[in-house]
Amino acid sequence: THTQFVPFSLSYKGATKDMGKMLGEKEEKDPDAEKKEEERQEALRQQEEERKAKYAKMEAERESIRQGIRDKYGIKKKEEKEAEAQAAMEQASEGSLTRPKKAVPAGCGDEEEEEESIVDTVMKFLPGPLVDMFNKK
Protein backbone atom coordinates (compact mmCIF):
# COMPACT_ATOMS: atom_id res chain seq x y z
CA THR A 1 0.00 0.00 0.00
CA HIS A 2 2.22 2.71 -1.24
CA THR A 3 0.52 6.11 -1.91
CA GLN A 4 1.87 8.46 -4.46
CA PHE A 5 2.08 12.21 -3.67
CA VAL A 6 -0.26 14.20 -5.89
CA PRO A 7 -0.11 18.00 -5.77
CA PHE A 8 -3.16 19.63 -4.24
CA SER A 9 -4.18 21.49 -7.39
CA LEU A 10 -4.22 18.31 -9.42
CA SER A 11 -6.09 16.24 -6.91
CA TYR A 12 -8.77 18.86 -6.27
CA LYS A 13 -10.11 20.61 -9.35
CA GLY A 14 -11.74 23.41 -7.29
CA ALA A 15 -8.33 24.87 -6.42
CA THR A 16 -7.48 28.24 -7.87
CA LYS A 17 -5.88 28.56 -11.29
CA ASP A 18 -3.00 30.48 -9.73
CA MET A 19 -2.12 27.46 -7.64
CA GLY A 20 -1.82 25.40 -10.79
CA LYS A 21 0.40 28.04 -12.40
CA MET A 22 2.66 28.01 -9.39
CA LEU A 23 3.07 24.27 -9.63
CA GLY A 24 3.99 24.49 -13.30
CA GLU A 25 0.76 23.51 -15.00
CA LYS A 26 -0.04 25.00 -18.35
CA GLU A 27 -2.75 27.66 -18.28
CA GLU A 28 -5.93 26.91 -20.16
CA LYS A 29 -6.70 29.51 -22.81
CA ASP A 30 -10.27 30.74 -22.80
CA PRO A 31 -11.28 31.36 -26.41
CA ASP A 32 -13.85 33.98 -25.34
CA ALA A 33 -11.56 35.74 -22.83
CA GLU A 34 -10.84 38.65 -25.15
CA LYS A 35 -14.51 39.12 -25.95
CA LYS A 36 -15.48 38.91 -22.27
CA GLU A 37 -12.83 41.50 -21.32
CA GLU A 38 -14.10 43.85 -24.04
CA GLU A 39 -17.68 43.47 -22.78
CA ARG A 40 -16.53 44.10 -19.22
CA GLN A 41 -14.69 47.29 -20.27
CA GLU A 42 -17.78 48.50 -22.17
CA ALA A 43 -19.98 47.82 -19.12
CA LEU A 44 -17.58 49.83 -16.94
CA ARG A 45 -17.64 52.74 -19.41
CA GLN A 46 -21.42 52.67 -19.50
CA GLN A 47 -21.64 52.63 -15.69
CA GLU A 48 -19.24 55.60 -15.51
CA GLU A 49 -21.33 57.57 -18.02
CA GLU A 50 -24.52 56.82 -16.07
CA ARG A 51 -22.84 57.91 -12.84
CA LYS A 52 -21.64 61.17 -14.42
CA ALA A 53 -25.11 61.86 -15.86
CA LYS A 54 -26.69 61.23 -12.45
CA TYR A 55 -24.32 63.64 -10.70
CA ALA A 56 -24.71 66.27 -13.44
CA LYS A 57 -28.49 66.10 -12.96
CA MET A 58 -28.13 66.39 -9.17
CA GLU A 59 -25.78 69.38 -9.54
CA ALA A 60 -28.21 71.10 -11.94
CA GLU A 61 -31.00 70.67 -9.35
CA ARG A 62 -28.76 72.08 -6.61
CA GLU A 63 -27.79 75.04 -8.78
CA SER A 64 -31.43 75.88 -9.45
CA ILE A 65 -32.08 75.84 -5.68
CA ARG A 66 -29.01 78.02 -5.08
CA GLN A 67 -30.19 80.49 -7.73
CA GLY A 68 -33.60 80.67 -6.05
CA ILE A 69 -31.92 81.52 -2.73
CA ARG A 70 -29.69 84.12 -4.43
CA ASP A 71 -32.73 85.74 -6.04
CA LYS A 72 -34.68 85.72 -2.78
CA TYR A 73 -31.93 87.38 -0.73
CA GLY A 74 -30.32 89.49 -3.46
CA ILE A 75 -26.97 87.71 -3.31
CA LYS A 76 -24.67 87.81 -6.33
CA LYS A 77 -22.91 84.74 -7.61
CA LYS A 78 -19.13 84.57 -7.00
CA GLU A 79 -18.42 84.61 -10.75
CA GLU A 80 -20.57 87.76 -11.13
CA LYS A 81 -18.74 89.52 -8.29
CA GLU A 82 -15.37 88.55 -9.77
CA ALA A 83 -16.46 89.71 -13.25
CA GLU A 84 -17.59 93.10 -11.88
CA ALA A 85 -14.33 93.53 -9.95
CA GLN A 86 -12.33 92.58 -13.04
CA ALA A 87 -14.29 95.07 -15.18
CA ALA A 88 -13.70 97.82 -12.62
CA MET A 89 -9.97 97.04 -12.55
CA GLU A 90 -9.77 97.10 -16.36
CA GLN A 91 -11.67 100.38 -16.51
CA ALA A 92 -9.37 101.99 -13.93
CA SER A 93 -6.23 100.72 -15.64
CA GLU A 94 -7.43 101.87 -19.07
CA GLY A 95 -7.76 105.43 -17.79
CA SER A 96 -4.33 105.54 -16.24
CA LEU A 97 -2.59 104.07 -19.28
CA THR A 98 -4.13 106.31 -21.94
CA ARG A 99 -4.65 109.60 -20.11
CA PRO A 100 -1.92 112.25 -20.44
CA LYS A 101 -0.31 113.49 -17.24
CA LYS A 102 -2.03 116.37 -15.50
CA ALA A 103 -0.25 119.57 -14.54
CA VAL A 104 1.73 119.32 -11.31
CA PRO A 105 -0.38 120.59 -8.38
CA ALA A 106 0.87 123.69 -6.58
CA GLY A 107 3.43 122.97 -3.88
CA CYS A 108 4.54 119.66 -5.38
CA GLY A 109 6.86 120.90 -8.10
CA ASP A 110 8.74 123.75 -6.43
CA GLU A 111 10.92 122.24 -3.75
CA GLU A 112 12.30 125.58 -2.57
CA GLU A 113 8.86 126.88 -1.65
CA GLU A 114 8.05 123.63 0.13
CA GLU A 115 11.33 123.77 2.10
CA GLU A 116 10.65 127.35 3.11
CA SER A 117 7.20 126.44 4.33
CA ILE A 118 8.64 123.59 6.38
CA VAL A 119 11.29 125.89 7.86
CA ASP A 120 8.60 128.48 8.65
CA THR A 121 6.52 125.83 10.37
CA VAL A 122 9.48 124.70 12.48
CA MET A 123 10.31 128.32 13.39
CA LYS A 124 6.83 128.80 14.81
CA PHE A 125 7.46 126.11 17.40
CA LEU A 126 10.98 127.19 18.42
CA PRO A 127 11.53 129.47 21.42
CA GLY A 128 12.48 133.11 20.68
CA PRO A 129 16.29 132.92 21.23
CA LEU A 130 16.62 129.99 18.77
CA VAL A 131 14.59 131.82 16.13
CA ASP A 132 16.88 134.83 16.45
CA MET A 133 19.91 132.59 16.07
CA PHE A 134 18.56 131.13 12.79
CA ASN A 135 17.58 134.56 11.42
CA LYS A 136 21.13 135.94 11.84
CA LYS A 137 22.44 133.84 8.92
C-alpha positions as CSV (number, residue, x, y, z in Angstrom):
1,T,0.0,0.0,0.0
2,H,2.2,2.7,-1.2
3,T,0.5,6.1,-1.9
4,Q,1.9,8.5,-4.5
5,F,2.1,12.2,-3.7
6,V,-0.3,14.2,-5.9
7,P,-0.1,18.0,-5.8
8,F,-3.2,19.6,-4.2
9,S,-4.2,21.5,-7.4
10,L,-4.2,18.3,-9.4
11,S,-6.1,16.2,-6.9
12,Y,-8.8,18.9,-6.3
13,K,-10.1,20.6,-9.4
14,G,-11.7,23.4,-7.3
15,A,-8.3,24.9,-6.4
16,T,-7.5,28.2,-7.9
17,K,-5.9,28.6,-11.3
18,D,-3.0,30.5,-9.7
19,M,-2.1,27.5,-7.6
20,G,-1.8,25.4,-10.8
21,K,0.4,28.0,-12.4
22,M,2.7,28.0,-9.4
23,L,3.1,24.3,-9.6
24,G,4.0,24.5,-13.3
25,E,0.8,23.5,-15.0
26,K,0.0,25.0,-18.3
27,E,-2.7,27.7,-18.3
28,E,-5.9,26.9,-20.2
29,K,-6.7,29.5,-22.8
30,D,-10.3,30.7,-22.8
31,P,-11.3,31.4,-26.4
32,D,-13.8,34.0,-25.3
33,A,-11.6,35.7,-22.8
34,E,-10.8,38.7,-25.1
35,K,-14.5,39.1,-25.9
36,K,-15.5,38.9,-22.3
37,E,-12.8,41.5,-21.3
38,E,-14.1,43.8,-24.0
39,E,-17.7,43.5,-22.8
40,R,-16.5,44.1,-19.2
41,Q,-14.7,47.3,-20.3
42,E,-17.8,48.5,-22.2
43,A,-20.0,47.8,-19.1
44,L,-17.6,49.8,-16.9
45,R,-17.6,52.7,-19.4
46,Q,-21.4,52.7,-19.5
47,Q,-21.6,52.6,-15.7
48,E,-19.2,55.6,-15.5
49,E,-21.3,57.6,-18.0
50,E,-24.5,56.8,-16.1
51,R,-22.8,57.9,-12.8
52,K,-21.6,61.2,-14.4
53,A,-25.1,61.9,-15.9
54,K,-26.7,61.2,-12.4
55,Y,-24.3,63.6,-10.7
56,A,-24.7,66.3,-13.4
57,K,-28.5,66.1,-13.0
58,M,-28.1,66.4,-9.2
59,E,-25.8,69.4,-9.5
60,A,-28.2,71.1,-11.9
61,E,-31.0,70.7,-9.3
62,R,-28.8,72.1,-6.6
63,E,-27.8,75.0,-8.8
64,S,-31.4,75.9,-9.5
65,I,-32.1,75.8,-5.7
66,R,-29.0,78.0,-5.1
67,Q,-30.2,80.5,-7.7
68,G,-33.6,80.7,-6.0
69,I,-31.9,81.5,-2.7
70,R,-29.7,84.1,-4.4
71,D,-32.7,85.7,-6.0
72,K,-34.7,85.7,-2.8
73,Y,-31.9,87.4,-0.7
74,G,-30.3,89.5,-3.5
75,I,-27.0,87.7,-3.3
76,K,-24.7,87.8,-6.3
77,K,-22.9,84.7,-7.6
78,K,-19.1,84.6,-7.0
79,E,-18.4,84.6,-10.7
80,E,-20.6,87.8,-11.1
81,K,-18.7,89.5,-8.3
82,E,-15.4,88.6,-9.8
83,A,-16.5,89.7,-13.3
84,E,-17.6,93.1,-11.9
85,A,-14.3,93.5,-9.9
86,Q,-12.3,92.6,-13.0
87,A,-14.3,95.1,-15.2
88,A,-13.7,97.8,-12.6
89,M,-10.0,97.0,-12.6
90,E,-9.8,97.1,-16.4
91,Q,-11.7,100.4,-16.5
92,A,-9.4,102.0,-13.9
93,S,-6.2,100.7,-15.6
94,E,-7.4,101.9,-19.1
95,G,-7.8,105.4,-17.8
96,S,-4.3,105.5,-16.2
97,L,-2.6,104.1,-19.3
98,T,-4.1,106.3,-21.9
99,R,-4.7,109.6,-20.1
100,P,-1.9,112.3,-20.4
101,K,-0.3,113.5,-17.2
102,K,-2.0,116.4,-15.5
103,A,-0.2,119.6,-14.5
104,V,1.7,119.3,-11.3
105,P,-0.4,120.6,-8.4
106,A,0.9,123.7,-6.6
107,G,3.4,123.0,-3.9
108,C,4.5,119.7,-5.4
109,G,6.9,120.9,-8.1
110,D,8.7,123.8,-6.4
111,E,10.9,122.2,-3.7
112,E,12.3,125.6,-2.6
113,E,8.9,126.9,-1.7
114,E,8.1,123.6,0.1
115,E,11.3,123.8,2.1
116,E,10.7,127.3,3.1
117,S,7.2,126.4,4.3
118,I,8.6,123.6,6.4
119,V,11.3,125.9,7.9
120,D,8.6,128.5,8.6
121,T,6.5,125.8,10.4
122,V,9.5,124.7,12.5
123,M,10.3,128.3,13.4
124,K,6.8,128.8,14.8
125,F,7.5,126.1,17.4
126,L,11.0,127.2,18.4
127,P,11.5,129.5,21.4
128,G,12.5,133.1,20.7
129,P,16.3,132.9,21.2
130,L,16.6,130.0,18.8
131,V,14.6,131.8,16.1
132,D,16.9,134.8,16.4
133,M,19.9,132.6,16.1
134,F,18.6,131.1,12.8
135,N,17.6,134.6,11.4
136,K,21.1,135.9,11.8
137,K,22.4,133.8,8.9
